[in-house]
Amino acid sequence: MTPSAQHLLVTIAIIALIAWRMHSRIRRTIGRQRLSSVRPWITIVLFPLIVALLAFESLRSPQPIGIYLAGGAVVGIGLGLLGLRLTRFEVTPAGRFYTPSAHLGIVLSVLLVCRIAWRFATGGFPGSADGASSAPPGASLTPLTLLLVGMLAGYYTTYALGLIRWSRRSRDLVPSEASGSGGA
C-alpha cells in the first residue's frame, strides 16, 4: 500500500472516530441524564491533569502562551457556574437525574468540532504526510487551542464539582412516590 493510500485511510478513520465521539458527546450534553457516581470524579481528575500537562508544556514555548490556557480556564469556570444554574435537577424513585442546558452544551460542542475541523483543514494531524511529524514537541500548542482546551477543562471540571455537590446534598431527599406503596 502506498504512503498516500495509507494517509487517506488514516484520515478517514480519524474523521469517523471524531464524528462518532462528537455525536455521542452532543447527545450526552442535551438530554436528561442519570447521575453517575463515577463520571464526575473521572472528570475532576482528568481535566486538571490535562491542564497541568499543557501548562508545563507551554512553559517550554518562547512566547507566553500559557496565559491563553489560564484565560480559557477562567472563562470555562464561569460557563460551568452558568451551566449549573441552568441545569434542572430531580430526585425520583428511579434515581437522581439532571438535565443540562442544551444551548450551552451545543455551543461548547460546536466550538470543539469547529476547532478540530479548522486544525485538520489547515495543518492536518501529527504524523500526516505534510511533514508535521518532524515538528518539535509543543509546536502544536497554539493560543486558540490552549484557550479552547482551558475553557472546556474549566467548564467540565466546574460542572462535575457541582454535580458532586448536588449529589451529596440530595442523598437525604426521598421523593414522595418512593415512600408510598407501589400500587394504586
C-alpha positions as CSV (number, residue, x, y, z in Angstrom):
1,M,0.0,0.0,0.0
2,T,1.4,3.4,-0.9
3,P,2.0,6.1,1.7
4,S,-0.6,8.2,0.1
5,A,-3.3,5.5,0.4
6,Q,-2.2,4.8,4.0
7,H,-2.6,8.5,4.8
8,L,-6.0,8.6,3.2
9,L,-7.2,5.5,5.3
10,V,-5.8,7.1,8.5
11,T,-7.6,10.4,7.6
12,I,-10.9,8.6,7.0
13,A,-10.5,6.6,10.3
14,I,-9.7,9.8,12.3
15,I,-12.7,11.6,10.7
16,A,-15.0,8.7,11.5
17,L,-13.8,8.5,15.1
18,I,-14.2,12.2,15.6
19,A,-17.7,12.2,14.1
20,W,-18.7,9.2,16.3
21,R,-17.3,10.8,19.5
22,M,-18.9,14.2,18.8
23,H,-22.3,12.6,18.1
24,S,-22.2,10.8,21.4
25,R,-20.9,13.9,23.2
26,I,-23.7,16.1,21.8
27,R,-26.3,13.6,22.7
28,R,-25.0,13.4,26.2
29,T,-25.0,17.2,26.7
30,I,-28.6,17.9,25.6
31,G,-30.7,15.3,27.3
32,R,-31.8,14.1,30.7
33,Q,-29.1,12.0,32.3
34,R,-28.9,9.7,35.3
35,L,-26.3,10.9,37.8
36,S,-23.2,8.7,37.6
37,S,-21.3,8.2,40.8
38,V,-18.0,7.7,38.9
39,R,-18.0,10.0,35.8
40,P,-17.8,13.3,37.7
41,W,-14.8,12.0,39.7
42,I,-13.0,11.0,36.5
43,T,-13.7,14.5,35.1
44,I,-12.3,16.3,38.1
45,V,-9.1,14.2,37.9
46,L,-8.6,14.0,34.2
47,F,-9.2,17.6,33.1
48,P,-7.0,19.3,35.7
49,L,-4.3,16.8,34.8
50,I,-4.6,17.7,31.1
51,V,-4.4,21.4,32.0
52,A,-1.3,20.9,34.2
53,L,0.4,18.9,31.5
54,L,-0.4,21.6,28.9
55,A,0.7,24.4,31.3
56,F,4.0,22.6,31.8
57,E,4.5,22.1,28.0
58,S,3.6,25.8,27.4
59,L,6.4,26.9,29.6
60,R,8.8,25.5,27.0
61,S,7.4,27.9,24.4
62,P,9.3,31.1,23.7
63,Q,6.1,33.0,23.8
64,P,3.9,33.3,26.9
65,I,1.0,31.1,25.5
66,G,0.1,29.7,28.9
67,I,-1.9,32.8,29.6
68,Y,-4.4,31.6,27.0
69,L,-4.8,28.3,28.8
70,A,-5.4,30.2,32.1
71,G,-7.8,32.6,30.5
72,G,-9.8,29.8,28.9
73,A,-10.0,28.1,32.3
74,V,-11.4,31.2,33.9
75,V,-14.0,31.5,31.1
76,G,-14.8,27.8,31.5
77,I,-15.3,28.1,35.2
78,G,-17.8,31.0,34.6
79,L,-19.6,28.9,32.0
80,G,-19.6,25.9,34.4
81,L,-21.3,28.0,37.0
82,L,-23.8,29.3,34.5
83,G,-24.4,25.7,33.3
84,L,-25.1,24.6,36.8
85,R,-27.6,27.4,37.3
86,L,-29.4,26.4,34.1
87,T,-29.4,22.7,34.9
88,R,-32.6,21.0,36.1
89,F,-32.0,18.6,38.9
90,E,-34.5,16.0,40.0
91,V,-34.7,13.1,42.5
92,T,-37.1,10.3,41.5
93,P,-37.8,6.8,42.8
94,A,-35.7,5.6,39.8
95,G,-32.6,7.7,40.9
96,R,-31.1,11.1,40.7
97,F,-31.2,12.8,37.3
98,Y,-30.1,16.1,35.8
99,T,-30.9,17.9,32.5
100,P,-28.1,20.2,31.4
101,S,-28.7,23.3,29.4
102,A,-29.0,22.2,25.8
103,H,-27.9,25.5,24.3
104,L,-24.7,25.7,26.4
105,G,-23.8,22.1,25.6
106,I,-24.4,22.5,21.9
107,V,-22.3,25.7,21.8
108,L,-19.4,24.1,23.5
109,S,-19.6,21.0,21.3
110,V,-19.7,23.1,18.1
111,L,-16.7,25.1,19.2
112,L,-14.8,21.9,19.7
113,V,-15.9,20.5,16.4
114,C,-15.0,23.7,14.6
115,R,-11.5,23.8,16.2
116,I,-10.9,20.2,15.2
117,A,-12.1,20.8,11.7
118,W,-10.0,24.0,11.4
119,R,-6.9,22.3,12.7
120,F,-7.4,19.4,10.3
121,A,-8.1,21.7,7.3
122,T,-5.0,24.0,8.0
123,G,-2.4,21.6,9.0
124,G,-3.6,18.1,9.4
125,F,-2.8,16.0,12.4
126,P,0.7,15.0,13.7
127,G,2.2,12.3,11.5
128,S,0.4,13.5,8.4
129,A,2.1,13.4,5.0
130,D,2.9,17.2,5.1
131,G,5.8,16.7,7.4
132,A,4.2,17.8,10.6
133,S,5.7,14.7,12.4
134,S,9.1,16.4,12.4
135,A,7.8,19.4,14.3
136,P,9.3,19.8,17.8
137,P,7.2,18.9,20.8
138,G,4.8,21.6,21.8
139,A,4.7,23.2,18.3
140,S,1.0,22.4,18.0
141,L,0.1,24.4,21.1
142,T,-1.4,27.4,19.6
143,P,-3.1,30.2,21.6
144,L,-6.5,29.3,20.2
145,T,-6.1,25.6,21.0
146,L,-5.0,26.4,24.6
147,L,-7.9,28.8,25.0
148,L,-10.4,26.2,23.9
149,V,-8.9,23.4,26.0
150,G,-8.7,25.6,29.1
151,M,-12.3,26.7,28.6
152,L,-13.6,23.1,28.2
153,A,-11.5,21.9,31.1
154,G,-12.7,24.7,33.3
155,Y,-16.3,24.1,32.3
156,Y,-16.4,20.3,32.7
157,T,-14.4,20.4,36.0
158,T,-16.7,23.1,37.5
159,Y,-19.8,21.3,36.3
160,A,-18.6,17.9,37.7
161,L,-17.8,19.5,41.0
162,G,-21.4,21.0,41.0
163,L,-22.8,17.6,40.3
164,I,-20.9,16.0,43.1
165,R,-22.0,18.8,45.5
166,W,-25.7,18.3,44.4
167,S,-25.4,14.6,44.8
168,R,-24.2,14.9,48.4
169,R,-27.0,17.4,49.2
170,S,-29.6,15.2,47.6
171,R,-28.8,12.0,49.3
172,D,-31.2,12.6,52.0
173,L,-34.0,13.6,49.7
174,V,-36.7,11.0,49.2
175,P,-39.4,11.6,46.7
176,S,-42.9,11.2,47.9
177,E,-43.6,8.4,45.5
178,A,-40.8,6.3,46.9
179,S,-42.3,6.3,50.4
180,G,-45.8,5.2,49.3
181,S,-46.9,1.7,48.4
182,G,-46.1,0.5,44.9
183,G,-49.8,0.1,43.9
184,A,-52.8,2.3,43.1
